[in-house]
Amino acid sequence: MNFKRTVLKNGLRVLTIPMPSFESATVMVMVGAGSRYETRLNSGISHFLEHMAFKGTQKRPSAMEISSLIDGMGGEFNASTGKEVTAFYIKSASNKVELSLDVLSDMLTHSKFDSAEIEKEKGVIIEEINMIEDNPMRSIGDVYERLIYGDTPLGWNISGEKDIIRKTTREDFLNYIKSLYSPHNITVVFAGGIENKKAIELAEKYLGDMQHFDTLRYKKYEEKQEKPRLFIKTKKTEQAHIAIGFRTVKIDNPDKYPLEVLATVLGGGMSSRLFHEVREKRGLGYYISTSQDSYQDAGSLVTVCGVDPKRAQEAISVILEEYKKIRNSIPIKSGSKFKIRNSELKKAKEYMKGHMVLGLENSRSVAYYYASQELLEKRIDNPDQTMKKIDAVTVQQIENVSKKYFVEKGLNMAIIGNFEDRQSFENLLHL
């Protein structure tokens, strides 16, 4: 799989990933805009705008008209908002690609932001916030990131705050677009059954006249942690949800790949160390996983799990012990070191590469893979190049990053559950 990159005169970046065997294609527009670009006065506007983009344009005045058009061509459409990017896409038969870009460009440049529709959608957004609040398995990640990134845009929930959502006006959307939706801050991706020449022609036709302007910059996050941190969100639940992790690296740091392999060894799949210790060996909970999550200027390796509240402290101790084993190479009964074995390293790499291949089996995922690299990283790697970087990780590199980042002062733990005894959890926060 390879890509072709073209930059239009107005700065718009166009990526084409031909997939000749595909009779479908995805057109995706991704913008370097997300919740970390917001302020206290417009928190949630990025996500709200994603909803409003499908609510009508000057050419297609209603949500029904847009959805009927896409349904009528047998396509699927959706959007997503993150802290650093917002993406809109339509996936359809490859002979409908021009219509897909026609609709997306129309939404991007001529959305009505009708005041009546805004008022109706406020209720939808608020109910989405309520839904996430009622699902601790989904919200534990937000609670954890609020703990490590604090009261900054990077630590705020993407969905925003209800009170601010209720005050949002048409003018807020227009001002936000004027601050970030410049063509040089946008990439358009064509993935699937389409040729590069045709893709460039369509991008020029529908987005070539967008006007370039200087965009808003995000405020760089500054790390200020000198001791372990704990946050308990008190909520009556049948299961305690826990996130335990450490501050690590930004997205372009060379330590990222050793950390990702380390995360897989710890909590990637049903044969990982933590899955075995927490679920299979002790029966403490149902789900557990570990990931390395990076932004443009910060990152964290974190384990999340749902466990029996009565055994939450036991689960925490087990997780921290596994972190320590890797960092300290603690001796085990056989007298050898608890090092990552070559077979374990190989399994983790194959797990990562296999899931990457599975994740890129459809054109939408391929489009997102390339678009996010274009906007957030210094270079774009094809999947085979990414796999080579995974393969290049050594046991020594993993041990080095575990010693470097598994440090007590960078330890963070967030909990959602019906707990009042904070001290007993604080007593566990040491390595």
C-alpha positions as CSV (number, residue, x, y, z in Angstrom):
1,M,0.0,0.0,0.0
2,N,1.4,3.4,-1.1
3,F,0.2,7.0,-1.2
4,K,0.6,10.1,-3.3
5,R,0.7,13.5,-1.8
6,T,-0.2,16.8,-3.5
7,V,-0.5,20.3,-2.1
8,L,-2.8,22.7,-3.8
9,K,-2.0,26.4,-4.3
10,N,-4.1,27.4,-1.3
11,G,-2.2,24.9,1.0
12,L,-4.8,22.1,1.0
13,R,-3.1,18.7,1.3
14,V,-4.5,15.9,-0.9
15,L,-3.6,12.3,-0.2
16,T,-4.5,9.4,-2.6
17,I,-4.2,5.8,-1.6
18,P,-5.2,3.7,-4.6
19,M,-6.6,0.3,-3.7
20,P,-7.2,-1.2,-7.2
21,S,-9.1,-4.3,-6.1
22,F,-11.7,-2.1,-4.2
23,E,-15.0,-1.2,-5.9
24,S,-15.7,1.3,-3.1
25,A,-13.8,4.4,-1.9
26,T,-13.7,6.7,1.1
27,V,-13.4,10.4,0.8
28,M,-12.3,11.9,4.1
29,V,-11.8,15.5,5.1
30,M,-9.7,15.9,8.3
31,V,-9.0,19.2,10.0
32,G,-6.4,20.1,12.5
33,A,-9.1,21.2,14.9
34,G,-10.2,19.6,18.2
35,S,-11.0,20.2,21.8
36,R,-7.5,21.3,22.8
37,Y,-8.0,24.4,20.6
38,E,-11.0,25.5,22.7
39,T,-11.4,27.9,25.6
40,R,-13.5,27.9,28.7
41,L,-16.1,29.9,26.8
42,N,-16.5,27.5,23.8
43,S,-15.6,24.1,25.3
44,G,-17.3,21.4,23.3
45,I,-17.6,23.5,20.1
46,S,-15.4,21.1,18.0
47,H,-17.6,18.2,18.7
48,F,-20.8,20.3,18.4
49,L,-19.7,21.5,15.0
50,E,-19.2,17.9,13.9
51,H,-22.9,17.3,14.6
52,M,-24.0,20.5,12.9
53,A,-22.1,19.8,9.7
54,F,-24.8,17.3,8.7
55,K,-27.7,19.6,9.6
56,G,-28.0,21.4,6.3
57,T,-26.1,23.7,3.8
58,Q,-27.2,26.4,1.5
59,K,-27.3,23.9,-1.4
60,R,-28.9,21.1,0.7
61,P,-31.0,22.9,3.4
62,S,-31.9,20.1,5.7
63,A,-30.4,17.1,7.4
64,M,-33.0,14.9,5.7
65,E,-31.8,16.1,2.3
66,I,-28.2,15.3,3.0
67,S,-28.9,11.9,4.5
68,S,-31.4,11.0,1.8
69,L,-28.8,11.8,-0.8
70,I,-26.1,9.7,0.8
71,D,-28.5,6.8,1.5
72,G,-29.8,7.1,-2.1
73,M,-26.3,6.4,-3.4
74,G,-25.8,3.5,-1.0
75,G,-23.1,5.3,0.9
76,E,-22.3,5.6,4.6
77,F,-21.3,8.8,6.3
78,N,-20.1,9.9,9.7
79,A,-17.6,12.1,11.6
80,S,-15.4,12.0,14.6
81,T,-13.9,14.6,16.9
82,G,-10.7,14.2,18.9
83,K,-8.5,16.5,20.9
84,E,-6.4,17.4,17.9
85,V,-8.3,16.5,14.8
86,T,-11.9,16.4,13.4
87,A,-12.7,14.1,10.5
88,F,-15.7,13.9,8.2
89,Y,-16.1,11.1,5.7
90,I,-18.4,9.4,3.1
91,K,-17.8,5.9,1.9
92,S,-19.5,4.8,-1.3
93,A,-19.1,3.0,-4.6
94,S,-16.1,4.3,-6.3
95,N,-18.2,5.8,-9.1
96,K,-19.8,8.1,-6.5
97,V,-16.6,9.7,-5.3
98,E,-17.3,13.1,-6.9
99,L,-20.7,13.3,-5.3
100,S,-19.1,12.4,-1.9
101,L,-16.6,15.3,-2.2
102,D,-19.4,17.6,-3.4
103,V,-21.4,16.9,-0.2
104,L,-18.3,17.1,2.1
105,S,-17.0,20.3,0.6
106,D,-20.5,21.8,0.8
107,M,-20.7,21.0,4.5
108,L,-17.2,22.3,5.1
109,T,-17.7,25.7,3.4
110,H,-21.5,26.4,3.3
111,S,-23.1,24.9,6.4
112,K,-26.1,26.9,7.4
113,F,-25.7,26.6,11.2
114,D,-29.4,27.3,11.5
115,S,-30.3,28.7,14.9
116,A,-33.3,26.5,15.3
117,E,-31.3,23.4,14.4
118,I,-28.6,24.4,16.9
119,E,-31.2,24.6,19.7
120,K,-32.5,21.2,18.9
121,E,-29.0,19.6,18.6
122,K,-28.1,21.0,22.1
123,G,-30.4,18.4,23.5
124,V,-28.7,15.6,21.5
125,I,-25.3,16.7,22.7
126,I,-26.3,16.9,26.3
127,E,-27.9,13.4,26.1
128,E,-24.6,12.1,24.6
129,I,-22.7,13.6,27.5
130,N,-25.2,11.9,29.9
131,M,-24.8,8.6,28.0
132,I,-21.0,8.7,28.5
133,E,-21.4,9.7,32.2
134,D,-23.6,6.6,32.7
135,N,-21.0,4.4,31.1
136,P,-17.9,4.4,33.3
137,M,-16.1,2.0,31.0
138,R,-16.2,4.8,28.4
139,S,-15.6,7.7,30.7
140,I,-12.7,6.4,32.8
141,G,-10.3,7.5,30.0
142,D,-11.6,11.0,30.3
143,V,-11.3,11.0,34.0
144,Y,-7.7,9.8,33.8
145,E,-6.7,12.4,31.2
146,R,-8.3,15.2,33.4
147,L,-6.1,13.9,36.2
148,I,-2.8,14.0,34.2
149,Y,-3.4,17.1,32.1
150,G,-5.4,19.0,34.6
151,D,-7.7,22.0,34.0
152,T,-6.3,22.6,30.5
153,P,-7.8,22.1,27.1
154,L,-5.9,18.8,26.8
155,G,-7.5,17.6,30.0
156,W,-11.1,18.7,29.2
157,N,-13.7,16.3,27.9
158,I,-14.2,16.4,24.1
159,S,-18.0,16.6,24.5
160,G,-17.7,19.8,26.5
161,E,-19.7,21.1,29.5
162,K,-23.5,21.1,29.5
163,D,-23.8,24.7,30.7
164,I,-21.5,25.9,27.9
165,I,-23.3,23.8,25.3
166,R,-26.6,25.4,26.3
167,K,-25.1,28.9,25.6
168,T,-23.6,28.1,22.2
169,T,-24.8,30.3,19.3
170,R,-24.5,30.4,15.6
171,E,-21.8,33.1,15.9
172,D,-19.7,30.7,18.0
173,F,-19.6,28.2,15.1
174,L,-18.7,30.8,12.5
175,N,-15.9,32.3,14.7
176,Y,-14.5,28.8,15.3
177,I,-14.4,27.9,11.6
178,K,-12.7,31.2,10.9
179,S,-10.0,30.4,13.4
180,L,-9.1,26.9,12.2
181,Y,-10.7,25.8,9.0
182,S,-8.1,27.1,6.6
183,P,-7.1,24.9,3.7
184,H,-3.5,24.6,4.8
185,N,-4.9,23.0,8.1
186,I,-7.0,20.5,6.2
187,T,-6.1,17.2,4.4
188,V,-8.5,15.5,2.0
189,V,-7.9,11.8,1.5
190,F,-9.2,9.5,-1.2
191,A,-8.7,5.8,-0.4
192,G,-10.0,2.9,-2.5
193,G,-10.9,2.5,-6.1
194,I,-9.8,5.9,-7.4
195,E,-6.8,7.2,-9.4
196,N,-4.6,10.0,-8.3
197,K,-5.2,12.2,-11.3
198,K,-9.0,12.1,-10.8
199,A,-8.6,12.8,-7.1
200,I,-6.5,15.9,-7.7
201,E,-9.0,17.2,-10.2
202,L,-11.9,16.8,-7.8
203,A,-10.0,18.5,-4.9
204,E,-9.2,21.4,-7.2
205,K,-12.8,21.7,-8.4
206,Y,-14.5,21.6,-5.0
207,L,-11.9,23.0,-2.6
208,G,-9.3,24.8,-4.7
209,D,-10.9,28.2,-4.1
210,M,-10.9,28.0,-0.3
211,Q,-9.1,31.0,1.2
212,H,-5.9,30.6,3.2
213,F,-5.6,32.4,6.6
214,D,-3.5,32.1,9.7
215,T,-4.9,29.6,12.1
216,L,-5.1,29.4,15.9
217,R,-2.3,27.7,17.7
218,Y,-2.8,25.3,20.6
219,K,-1.2,26.2,23.9
220,K,1.6,23.8,24.5
221,Y,1.1,21.5,27.5
222,E,3.7,21.9,30.2
223,E,4.3,19.0,32.5
224,K,4.3,19.8,36.2
225,Q,4.2,16.6,38.3
226,E,6.5,15.9,41.2
227,K,4.6,13.2,43.0
228,P,2.0,10.5,42.4
229,R,-1.6,11.7,41.8
230,L,-4.9,10.1,42.6
231,F,-8.4,11.1,41.6
232,I,-11.6,9.2,42.8
233,K,-14.8,10.0,41.0
234,T,-17.5,8.9,43.5
235,K,-20.3,7.1,41.7
236,K,-22.5,4.2,42.6
237,T,-21.5,1.4,40.2
238,E,-21.5,-2.4,40.3
239,Q,-17.9,-2.4,39.0
240,A,-14.9,-0.2,39.9
241,H,-13.2,1.3,36.9
242,I,-9.6,2.0,37.3
243,A,-6.9,3.7,35.1
244,I,-3.3,3.5,36.2
245,G,-0.4,5.0,34.2
246,F,2.6,7.1,33.7
247,R,3.6,10.2,31.7
248,T,5.5,9.2,28.6
249,V,6.2,10.8,25.3
250,K,4.8,12.9,22.5
251,I,3.8,11.4,19.2
252,D,7.1,11.9,17.3
253,N,9.4,10.8,20.1
254,P,11.6,7.8,19.1
255,D,10.6,6.1,22.4
256,K,7.0,5.7,21.1
257,Y,7.5,2.4,19.5
258,P,9.3,0.6,22.4
259,L,6.5,2.0,24.7
260,E,3.8,0.7,22.3
261,V,5.4,-2.8,22.3
262,L,5.7,-2.6,26.1
263,A,2.1,-1.7,26.4
264,T,1.2,-4.7,24.3
265,V,3.3,-7.0,26.4
266,L,1.5,-5.7,29.5
267,G,-2.1,-5.5,28.3
268,G,-2.5,-6.3,24.6
269,G,-4.7,-9.3,24.1
270,M,-5.8,-12.3,26.2
271,S,-2.3,-13.7,26.6
272,S,-0.7,-10.5,27.9
273,R,0.8,-10.3,31.4
274,L,-2.0,-8.2,33.0
275,F,-4.8,-10.1,31.4
276,H,-3.4,-13.3,32.7
277,E,-2.6,-11.9,36.2
278,V,-5.8,-9.9,36.8
279,R,-8.5,-11.9,35.0
280,E,-7.3,-15.4,34.3
281,K,-5.3,-16.1,37.4
282,R,-7.2,-14.1,40.1
283,G,-10.6,-13.5,38.5
284,L,-10.6,-9.9,39.6
285,G,-12.4,-8.4,36.7
286,Y,-13.7,-8.8,33.1
287,Y,-11.8,-6.3,31.0
288,I,-8.2,-5.0,31.2
289,S,-6.0,-3.4,28.6
290,T,-2.9,-1.2,28.3
291,S,-2.1,1.4,25.7
292,Q,0.4,4.1,24.8
293,D,-1.5,7.2,23.9
294,S,0.4,10.2,22.4
295,Y,-0.5,13.8,21.5
296,Q,1.7,16.4,19.7
297,D,3.4,17.4,22.9
298,A,2.5,14.8,25.6
299,G,1.7,11.2,26.2
300,S,0.9,8.5,28.7
301,L,1.1,4.7,29.0
302,V,-2.1,3.6,30.8
303,T,-3.8,0.4,31.9
304,V,-7.6,0.5,32.3
305,C,-9.7,-2.2,33.9
306,G,-13.1,-3.0,35.5
307,V,-13.0,-5.0,38.7
308,D,-14.9,-6.1,41.7
309,P,-15.1,-3.1,44.0
310,K,-14.3,-5.3,47.0
311,R,-11.1,-6.4,45.4
312,A,-10.1,-3.1,43.7
313,Q,-7.1,-2.6,45.9
314,E,-5.9,-6.1,45.2
315,A,-6.2,-5.4,41.4
316,I,-4.3,-2.1,41.8
317,S,-1.5,-3.9,43.7
318,V,-1.2,-6.6,41.0
319,I,-1.0,-4.0,38.2
320,L,1.7,-2.0,39.9
321,E,3.6,-5.2,40.7
322,E,3.6,-6.1,37.0
323,Y,4.9,-2.6,36.2
324,K,7.7,-3.0,38.8
325,K,8.7,-6.5,37.5
326,I,9.4,-5.2,34.1
327,R,11.2,-2.0,35.4
328,N,13.3,-3.8,38.0
329,S,13.7,-7.2,36.5
330,I,12.6,-8.8,39.8
331,P,13.9,-12.4,40.3
332,I,11.3,-15.1,40.2
333,K,11.3,-18.6,41.7
334,S,13.4,-20.2,39.0
335,G,16.2,-17.8,39.8
336,S,16.2,-16.1,36.4
337,K,15.2,-12.5,35.8
338,F,11.7,-11.5,35.1
339,K,12.8,-10.1,31.7
340,I,10.8,-10.0,28.6
341,R,11.5,-13.2,26.7
342,N,12.3,-13.1,23.0
343,S,9.3,-15.3,22.4
344,E,7.1,-12.8,24.3
345,L,8.6,-9.9,22.4
346,K,7.9,-11.7,19.1
347,K,4.3,-12.4,20.1
348,A,3.7,-8.8,21.0
349,K,5.0,-7.6,17.7
350,E,2.9,-10.0,15.7
351,Y,-0.1,-9.1,17.7
352,M,0.4,-5.4,16.9
353,K,1.1,-6.0,13.2
354,G,-1.8,-8.4,12.9
355,H,-4.3,-6.0,14.4
356,M,-2.9,-3.2,12.2
357,V,-3.6,-5.3,9.1
358,L,-7.1,-6.2,10.3
359,G,-7.7,-2.5,11.1
360,L,-6.7,-1.5,7.6
361,E,-9.0,-3.8,5.8
362,N,-11.5,-1.1,4.8
363,S,-10.9,2.2,3.0
364,R,-12.3,4.3,5.9
365,S,-9.6,3.1,8.3
366,V,-6.9,3.5,5.6
367,A,-8.0,7.1,5.0
368,Y,-7.9,7.9,8.8
369,Y,-4.5,6.2,9.1
370,Y,-2.9,8.5,6.5
371,A,-4.8,11.7,7.3
372,S,-3.9,11.7,11.0
373,Q,-0.2,11.2,10.2
374,E,-0.3,14.0,7.7
375,L,-1.8,16.5,10.2
376,L,0.0,15.3,13.4
377,E,3.3,13.9,12.5
378,K,6.4,15.1,10.7
379,R,6.2,12.3,8.1
380,I,3.9,9.7,6.7
381,D,4.8,6.0,7.0
382,N,3.1,3.3,4.9
383,P,1.9,0.4,6.9
384,D,5.0,-1.7,5.9
385,Q,7.3,1.1,7.2
386,T,5.4,1.2,10.5
387,M,5.7,-2.6,10.8
388,K,9.5,-2.3,10.3
389,K,9.7,0.1,13.2
390,I,7.7,-2.3,15.4
391,D,10.0,-5.1,14.3
392,A,13.1,-3.1,15.1
393,V,12.2,-2.8,18.8
394,T,14.5,-4.8,21.1
395,V,14.2,-6.2,24.6
396,Q,16.8,-3.8,25.7
397,Q,14.9,-0.8,24.4
398,I,11.8,-1.9,26.3
399,E,13.7,-2.3,29.5
400,N,15.2,1.1,29.0
401,V,11.9,2.9,28.5
402,S,10.4,1.1,31.5
403,K,13.1,2.3,33.7
404,K,12.9,5.8,32.2
405,Y,9.1,6.3,32.5
406,F,7.9,3.9,35.2
407,V,8.9,6.4,37.9
408,E,6.9,7.1,41.1
409,K,6.6,10.8,40.6
410,G,5.0,10.3,37.2
411,L,2.5,7.8,38.5
412,N,-1.3,8.6,38.1
413,M,-4.4,6.7,39.1
414,A,-8.0,7.5,38.4
415,I,-10.9,5.6,39.8
416,I,-14.7,5.6,39.2
417,G,-16.6,3.9,42.0
418,N,-18.4,4.2,45.3
419,F,-15.4,4.8,47.5
420,E,-15.0,7.2,50.4
421,D,-11.7,5.9,51.8
422,R,-9.1,7.9,49.8
423,Q,-6.2,7.2,52.1
424,S,-6.2,3.4,51.5
425,F,-5.7,4.0,47.8
426,E,-3.1,6.7,48.3
427,N,-1.1,4.1,50.3
428,L,-0.8,2.0,47.2
429,L,0.7,4.7,45.0
430,H,4.4,3.8,45.2
431,L,6.8,1.7,43.2
